[in-house]
Amino acid sequence: MKNLVIAIDGPAASGKSTTSKLAAQRLGYIYVDTGAMYRAMTLKVLEHHIDTGDKRTIAELAEKTEISFKRRDGDLRVLLDQRDVTESIRSQAVTKAVSAVSMVEEVRESMVRIQRSMAEQGGIVVEGRDIGTVVFPKADLKIFMVADVRQRATRRQKELAQQGTEVVLDELVEDIRLRDQKDSGRGISPLRKASDAIELDTSDLSIEQQVEFIVREAEKIQRQRT
């Protein structure tokens, strides 16, 4: 029986990454964080001191960029040109610039090619913002995760605190609202719920409850195909 391609989309800090990773582990699938790929590209843009509005230069840089994943001690590491940038891509500077870099068509084309090649054999959980609508429109299972904006900002604040960065909650609320507007309003692959996606509001759910929901839906599809 062919393993599934599971697409998990949703706005920033809706809980996609942690939930997708744990769901993949439960199912014995590969987990791909597409947001990390765009963050890695954004980090390179910032390191080269390229203006995020300079689409032509960013497109040229994307052609010379290699982004991949590697497992180390059970953890998934993000490699940018063979350099581990797993922690670096979570900086506030990258967070503020990633939407602009993601809007560059050549960047998205490059990332989508990599993502599709990873899923050729199925058995994969892919999360991002356009997975169910653009990257894998025929995914076996599509989940669209949402959450209250203040709850999302609180999650992001805790994540940054663990990295040693203290940010005022109201500032993060505004940043997330602005990013939602950019992601939903961009002309290329905007953030939107696929017509056949299942909406999952994570505002009041624990991580385990979120994982259980996805695993249960995946197992339901598998049973229907036996």
C-alpha positions as CSV (number, residue, x, y, z in Angstrom):
1,M,0.0,0.0,0.0
2,K,1.4,3.4,-1.1
3,N,2.4,5.7,1.7
4,L,0.6,9.0,1.9
5,V,1.7,12.5,1.0
6,I,0.4,14.7,3.9
7,A,0.3,18.5,3.3
8,I,0.0,20.8,6.4
9,D,-0.5,24.5,5.8
10,G,-1.2,27.5,8.0
11,P,-0.1,30.9,9.0
12,A,3.0,31.7,11.1
13,A,3.2,30.1,14.6
14,S,0.0,28.1,14.2
15,G,1.8,25.0,15.4
16,K,2.7,23.4,12.1
17,S,6.4,22.6,12.6
18,T,6.2,20.7,16.0
19,T,3.0,19.0,15.1
20,S,4.1,17.9,11.7
21,K,7.4,16.6,12.9
22,L,5.8,14.5,15.7
23,A,3.0,13.2,13.3
24,A,5.7,12.1,10.9
25,Q,7.5,10.2,13.6
26,R,4.3,8.5,14.7
27,L,3.6,7.4,11.1
28,G,7.1,6.5,10.3
29,Y,7.2,9.2,7.6
30,I,9.8,11.7,6.5
31,Y,9.2,15.3,7.7
32,V,10.0,18.3,5.6
33,D,9.8,21.9,6.9
34,T,9.5,24.0,3.8
35,G,9.5,27.2,5.9
36,A,13.0,26.3,7.0
37,M,14.0,26.1,3.4
38,Y,12.8,29.7,2.7
39,R,14.4,30.9,6.0
40,A,17.7,29.4,4.9
41,M,17.5,31.3,1.6
42,T,16.6,34.5,3.4
43,L,19.6,34.0,5.7
44,K,21.8,33.9,2.7
45,V,20.3,37.0,1.3
46,L,20.9,38.9,4.5
47,E,24.4,37.5,4.8
48,H,25.2,38.8,1.3
49,H,23.7,42.2,2.3
50,I,21.2,42.1,-0.6
51,D,18.1,44.3,-0.3
52,T,15.0,42.1,0.0
53,G,13.3,44.1,-2.7
54,D,16.1,43.3,-5.2
55,K,14.3,40.3,-6.8
56,R,16.8,39.9,-9.7
57,T,19.8,39.6,-7.5
58,I,17.9,37.2,-5.2
59,A,16.9,35.1,-8.1
60,E,20.5,34.9,-9.3
61,L,21.6,33.9,-5.8
62,A,18.9,31.2,-5.6
63,E,20.4,29.5,-8.6
64,K,23.7,29.1,-6.7
65,T,22.2,27.9,-3.5
66,E,21.9,24.4,-2.1
67,I,19.4,23.7,0.7
68,S,19.0,20.2,2.2
69,F,18.1,18.3,5.4
70,K,20.2,15.9,7.4
71,R,19.3,13.8,10.4
72,R,21.7,14.1,13.4
73,D,21.1,12.3,16.7
74,G,17.4,11.9,15.8
75,D,17.1,15.6,15.0
76,L,16.5,17.2,11.6
77,R,19.2,19.7,10.7
78,V,18.9,22.4,8.0
79,L,21.9,22.8,5.7
80,L,22.6,25.8,3.6
81,D,25.4,25.1,1.1
82,Q,26.5,22.2,3.4
83,R,26.6,24.5,6.4
84,D,24.3,23.8,9.4
85,V,22.0,26.8,9.9
86,T,19.3,25.2,12.0
87,E,19.5,27.8,14.8
88,S,20.5,30.8,12.7
89,I,17.4,30.7,10.5
90,R,15.2,31.3,13.5
91,S,16.5,34.8,14.2
92,Q,14.1,37.8,14.3
93,A,15.9,39.3,11.4
94,V,15.2,36.3,9.2
95,T,11.6,36.2,10.4
96,K,11.0,39.8,9.4
97,A,12.6,39.3,5.9
98,V,11.4,35.8,4.9
99,S,8.0,36.9,3.4
100,A,9.7,39.2,1.0
101,V,12.3,36.6,-0.2
102,S,9.5,34.0,-0.5
103,M,7.7,36.2,-2.9
104,V,10.5,35.9,-5.5
105,E,9.2,33.6,-8.2
106,E,12.6,31.9,-8.9
107,V,13.1,31.2,-5.2
108,R,9.7,29.4,-5.0
109,E,10.3,27.5,-8.2
110,S,13.6,26.2,-6.9
111,M,12.2,25.2,-3.5
112,V,9.1,23.5,-5.1
113,R,11.4,21.3,-7.3
114,I,13.3,20.1,-4.2
115,Q,10.1,19.4,-2.3
116,R,8.4,17.4,-5.1
117,S,11.5,15.3,-5.5
118,M,11.4,14.4,-1.8
119,A,7.9,13.2,-2.1
120,E,8.1,10.9,-5.1
121,Q,7.7,7.7,-3.1
122,G,5.1,9.1,-0.6
123,G,5.5,8.6,3.1
124,I,6.1,12.2,3.8
125,V,4.6,15.1,5.9
126,V,5.3,18.4,4.3
127,E,4.4,21.7,6.1
128,G,4.4,25.3,4.8
129,R,2.0,27.8,3.4
130,D,1.2,26.6,-0.1
131,I,1.7,22.9,0.1
132,G,-1.9,21.8,-0.4
133,T,-2.7,24.4,-3.0
134,V,0.5,24.7,-5.1
135,V,3.2,22.1,-4.2
136,F,1.0,19.1,-3.7
137,P,-2.5,19.9,-4.9
138,K,-3.2,16.1,-5.1
139,A,-1.9,15.3,-1.6
140,D,-3.7,12.4,0.1
141,L,-4.4,14.4,3.2
142,K,-4.5,18.2,3.6
143,I,-4.6,20.0,7.0
144,F,-4.9,23.7,7.4
145,M,-3.9,24.8,10.9
146,V,-5.1,28.0,12.4
147,A,-4.9,29.7,15.9
148,D,-5.7,32.9,17.6
149,V,-3.1,35.6,16.7
150,R,-2.2,36.3,20.4
151,Q,-1.8,32.6,21.1
152,R,0.5,32.4,18.1
153,A,2.5,35.4,19.3
154,T,2.9,33.8,22.8
155,R,4.3,30.6,21.2
156,R,6.7,32.7,19.1
157,Q,7.8,34.6,22.2
158,K,8.6,31.4,24.1
159,E,10.6,30.1,21.2
160,L,12.7,33.3,21.0
161,A,13.2,33.2,24.8
162,Q,14.6,29.7,24.5
163,Q,17.1,31.2,22.1
164,G,18.0,34.0,24.6
165,T,16.0,36.7,22.8
166,E,13.4,38.7,24.7
167,V,10.7,40.4,22.6
168,V,7.6,42.3,23.8
169,L,4.4,40.3,23.1
170,D,2.5,43.2,21.5
171,E,5.4,43.6,19.0
172,L,5.2,40.0,18.0
173,V,1.4,40.2,17.6
174,E,1.9,43.1,15.2
175,D,4.7,41.3,13.3
176,I,2.5,38.2,12.9
177,R,-0.5,40.2,11.7
178,L,1.7,41.9,9.2
179,R,3.2,38.7,8.0
180,D,-0.3,37.2,7.6
181,Q,-1.2,40.1,5.4
182,K,1.9,39.7,3.3
183,D,1.5,35.9,3.0
184,S,-2.2,36.0,2.1
185,G,-1.9,39.0,-0.3
186,R,1.2,38.0,-2.3
187,G,0.7,37.3,-6.0
188,I,2.7,34.1,-6.1
189,S,1.5,31.2,-4.1
190,P,-0.6,33.1,-1.5
191,L,-1.4,31.5,1.8
192,R,-4.9,30.1,1.6
193,K,-6.8,27.0,2.6
194,A,-7.3,24.4,-0.1
195,S,-10.9,23.6,-0.8
196,D,-10.4,20.0,0.3
197,A,-8.3,20.7,3.4
198,I,-9.4,20.0,6.9
199,E,-9.2,23.0,9.2
200,L,-7.7,22.4,12.6
201,D,-7.9,25.2,15.1
202,T,-5.0,24.7,17.5
203,S,-5.7,27.6,19.9
204,D,-6.9,25.4,22.7
205,L,-5.3,22.1,21.7
206,S,-2.2,20.5,23.2
207,I,0.6,19.3,20.8
208,E,-0.4,15.7,21.5
209,Q,-4.0,16.4,20.6
210,Q,-2.9,18.0,17.3
211,V,-0.7,15.1,16.5
212,E,-3.4,12.6,17.4
213,F,-5.9,14.3,15.1
214,I,-3.5,14.2,12.1
215,V,-2.5,10.6,12.7
216,R,-6.1,9.5,13.1
217,E,-7.1,11.2,9.7
218,A,-4.1,9.5,8.0
219,E,-5.0,6.1,9.4
220,K,-8.6,6.6,8.3
221,I,-7.5,7.2,4.7
222,Q,-5.2,4.1,4.9
223,R,-8.1,2.0,6.1
224,Q,-10.4,3.2,3.3
225,R,-7.8,2.1,0.7
226,T,-7.4,-1.5,2.1
